[in-house]
Amino acid sequence: MLSRSNRFALKQSGIIFFSNVTSFFDFLIYLYLAEVIGITFFSGSNDPLVVQLQTFSIFAAGYLARPIGGLLLGRYGDVKGRKTAYLFSSSILVATSLLTACLPTYAQVGMLAPALFIMARLVQGMAFGAHSVLGWVFISEHVPRPKKAFFTNIASVGHMVGVVVTLFIFKFIFGYYSTQEMVNYAWRLPFLASGILGLISLSLGYYLKETPIFLNRQSEQSYLPKYQDVDLSLKSFHAIFISILLSFYVSSLVIVVALILPKLILLQFSVDADQLAFANIIGTLGIALGTLFFGGLADKIGIGKALIIGSAVVSIQAFTFYSYLQDGSGQLLSLMYGLLGFSAGVIGLGPVIMTQLFPTKSRLTSMSVTYNSTYALVGGALPVVLMYATNSLSFAPALYLCFMGIIGIITGLYIYYSPKFEPMDAVH
């Protein structure tokens, strides 16, 4: 039987979970519709390479806009409150989805079409930059310390479930509509669906309660936090270094295991594409389950120990998985991918630690800027680097995941032994 406080935390976490599912679907639409968008909005060029570069730039623009949104909306959330920032960022996501669904195409208005599309993408990326971090901060400031890691990781589960939901939605869409139908009109449907789901999420957001930590801090100070407060926290080597390192760790594992690993595998191994796609879904669900497991483990044995254990398992499982790809028959592909994803669920501990590195008055801004800036760099460079590396060495992804595991182990040791790691403004 759950206690009253745990039931309240579960309710608040459930709203954030649904919000993260819908917002991740919204963000990933641009990835799955890249080719269709290229034809629809950049039909001025017949060169496939040019179209590919144009559509890639649109997806990259969303990553690059995230740090700006993290700074602006993060600041807004540190001044006006977490709930207010959540509702504001949710409203922007809904508006950009619905407006994008109504945009004119290149055939209708010429060069105005890509200009409007890119503008909508930039605004959407800015809103997502703060929104993705808001969930972690919101839950961590609501939940009593003994359950902080587990409940905070529910937000991370929402991200992974969002990836799986996106996979199924687009599998249905591409199976139901022809390429010509997608170009003519069906490309609008995912954006429309995202807008409707976003409206539901926004409505649920009104049932959220402002965090007690923010309310307490607000009542204690008679001034508004300034950007200098953010600068002071970012000058703390301890906070900024760990935050960037963990952001690098989290973004690398998510991008490799959940998003690009199937493409890297097909470059070097003879694996059935449909079977691999299903295994990718199992692996992504494995990450979701793993985040809950490692969150619960961290609450029991300490976050440093849990990060060390999980990171070691990531390294071991990465090489086990690739050894199986080299020697296996493919019958256990889903199981092996699922185990790799489960071990990668240790990424949920990254945000848990980051929410404890900065004071309340600048927590959302500081965390949003460091996380989104790092994610933008990794998201833009890592897929290209690993593609080239995998062409030369089939085990390149496994080596990279092993390297990430080592970073996680070192960070876990630092957290475990460092007397400087004292969570700020913790709820007891």
CORURBEL-V471239 format. One record per backbone hydrogen bond with DSSP energy under -0.5 kcal/mol. NH is the residue of the N-H (numbers start at 0). CO is the residue of the C=O. If there is no record, write none. Layout:
nh=[NH & NH]
co=[CO & CO]
This chain:
nh=[6 & 7 & 8 & 9 & 10 & 11 & 12 & 13 & 14 & 15 & 16 & 17 & 18 & 19 & 20 & 21 & 22 & 23 & 24 & 25 & 26 & 27 & 28 & 29 & 30 & 31 & 32 & 33 & 36 & 37 & 38 & 39 & 40 & 41 & 44 & 47 & 50 & 51 & 52 & 53 & 54 & 55 & 56 & 57 & 58 & 59 & 60 & 61 & 62 & 63 & 64 & 65 & 65 & 66 & 67 & 68 & 69 & 70 & 71 & 72 & 73 & 73 & 74 & 75 & 76 & 77 & 78 & 79 & 80 & 80 & 84 & 85 & 86 & 87 & 88 & 89 & 90 & 91 & 92 & 93 & 94 & 95 & 96 & 97 & 98 & 99 & 100 & 101 & 101 & 102 & 105 & 107 & 108 & 109 & 111 & 112 & 113 & 114 & 115 & 116 & 117 & 118 & 119 & 120 & 121 & 122 & 123 & 124 & 125 & 126 & 127 & 128 & 129 & 130 & 131 & 133 & 134 & 136 & 137 & 138 & 139 & 140 & 141 & 141 & 142 & 144 & 146 & 147 & 149 & 150 & 151 & 152 & 153 & 154 & 154 & 155 & 156 & 157 & 158 & 159 & 160 & 161 & 162 & 163 & 164 & 165 & 166 & 167 & 168 & 169 & 170 & 171 & 172 & 173 & 174 & 175 & 176 & 181 & 182 & 183 & 184 & 185 & 186 & 187 & 188 & 189 & 190 & 191 & 192 & 193 & 194 & 195 & 196 & 197 & 198 & 199 & 200 & 201 & 202 & 203 & 204 & 205 & 205 & 206 & 207 & 212 & 214 & 215 & 216 & 217 & 218 & 219 & 220 & 228 & 229 & 230 & 231 & 232 & 233 & 234 & 235 & 236 & 239 & 240 & 241 & 242 & 243 & 244 & 245 & 246 & 247 & 248 & 249 & 250 & 251 & 252 & 253 & 254 & 255 & 256 & 257 & 257 & 258 & 258 & 259 & 260 & 263 & 264 & 265 & 266 & 267 & 267 & 268 & 270 & 275 & 276 & 277 & 278 & 279 & 280 & 281 & 282 & 283 & 284 & 285 & 286 & 287 & 288 & 289 & 290 & 291 & 292 & 293 & 294 & 295 & 296 & 297 & 298 & 299 & 299 & 300 & 301 & 305 & 306 & 307 & 308 & 309 & 310 & 311 & 312 & 313 & 314 & 315 & 316 & 317 & 318 & 319 & 320 & 321 & 322 & 323 & 324 & 325 & 326 & 327 & 332 & 335 & 336 & 337 & 338 & 339 & 340 & 341 & 342 & 343 & 344 & 344 & 345 & 346 & 347 & 348 & 349 & 350 & 351 & 352 & 353 & 354 & 355 & 356 & 357 & 361 & 362 & 362 & 365 & 366 & 367 & 368 & 369 & 370 & 371 & 372 & 373 & 374 & 375 & 376 & 377 & 378 & 379 & 380 & 381 & 384 & 385 & 386 & 387 & 388 & 389 & 390 & 391 & 391 & 392 & 395 & 398 & 399 & 400 & 401 & 402 & 403 & 404 & 405 & 406 & 407 & 408 & 409 & 410 & 411 & 412 & 413 & 414 & 415 & 416 & 417 & 420 & 421 & 422 & 423 & 425 & 427]
co=[2 & 3 & 4 & 5 & 6 & 7 & 8 & 9 & 10 & 11 & 12 & 13 & 14 & 15 & 16 & 17 & 18 & 19 & 20 & 21 & 22 & 23 & 24 & 26 & 27 & 27 & 28 & 30 & 32 & 33 & 34 & 35 & 36 & 37 & 41 & 45 & 46 & 47 & 48 & 49 & 50 & 51 & 52 & 53 & 54 & 55 & 56 & 57 & 58 & 59 & 60 & 61 & 62 & 62 & 63 & 64 & 65 & 66 & 67 & 68 & 68 & 69 & 70 & 71 & 72 & 73 & 74 & 75 & 75 & 76 & 80 & 81 & 82 & 83 & 84 & 85 & 86 & 87 & 88 & 89 & 90 & 91 & 92 & 93 & 94 & 95 & 96 & 97 & 98 & 99 & 39 & 104 & 104 & 105 & 108 & 109 & 109 & 110 & 111 & 112 & 113 & 114 & 115 & 116 & 117 & 118 & 119 & 120 & 121 & 122 & 123 & 124 & 125 & 126 & 127 & 129 & 130 & 132 & 133 & 134 & 135 & 136 & 137 & 138 & 138 & 426 & 143 & 144 & 294 & 146 & 147 & 148 & 150 & 150 & 151 & 151 & 152 & 153 & 154 & 155 & 156 & 157 & 158 & 159 & 160 & 161 & 162 & 163 & 164 & 165 & 166 & 167 & 168 & 169 & 170 & 171 & 172 & 177 & 178 & 179 & 180 & 180 & 181 & 184 & 185 & 185 & 186 & 187 & 188 & 189 & 190 & 191 & 192 & 193 & 194 & 195 & 196 & 197 & 198 & 199 & 200 & 201 & 202 & 203 & 204 & 140 & 210 & 211 & 212 & 213 & 214 & 215 & 216 & 225 & 225 & 226 & 227 & 228 & 229 & 230 & 232 & 234 & 235 & 236 & 237 & 238 & 239 & 240 & 241 & 242 & 243 & 244 & 245 & 246 & 247 & 248 & 249 & 250 & 251 & 252 & 252 & 253 & 253 & 254 & 254 & 255 & 259 & 260 & 261 & 262 & 263 & 264 & 264 & 268 & 271 & 272 & 273 & 274 & 275 & 276 & 277 & 278 & 279 & 280 & 281 & 282 & 283 & 284 & 285 & 286 & 287 & 288 & 289 & 290 & 291 & 292 & 293 & 294 & 295 & 296 & 296 & 297 & 301 & 302 & 303 & 304 & 305 & 306 & 307 & 308 & 309 & 310 & 311 & 312 & 313 & 314 & 315 & 316 & 317 & 318 & 319 & 320 & 321 & 322 & 323 & 329 & 331 & 332 & 333 & 334 & 335 & 336 & 337 & 338 & 339 & 340 & 341 & 342 & 343 & 344 & 345 & 346 & 346 & 347 & 348 & 349 & 350 & 352 & 353 & 353 & 358 & 358 & 359 & 361 & 362 & 363 & 364 & 365 & 366 & 367 & 368 & 369 & 370 & 371 & 372 & 373 & 374 & 375 & 376 & 377 & 380 & 381 & 382 & 383 & 384 & 385 & 386 & 387 & 388 & 388 & 392 & 394 & 395 & 396 & 397 & 398 & 399 & 400 & 401 & 402 & 403 & 404 & 405 & 406 & 407 & 408 & 409 & 410 & 411 & 412 & 413 & 417 & 419 & 420 & 355 & 422 & 425]
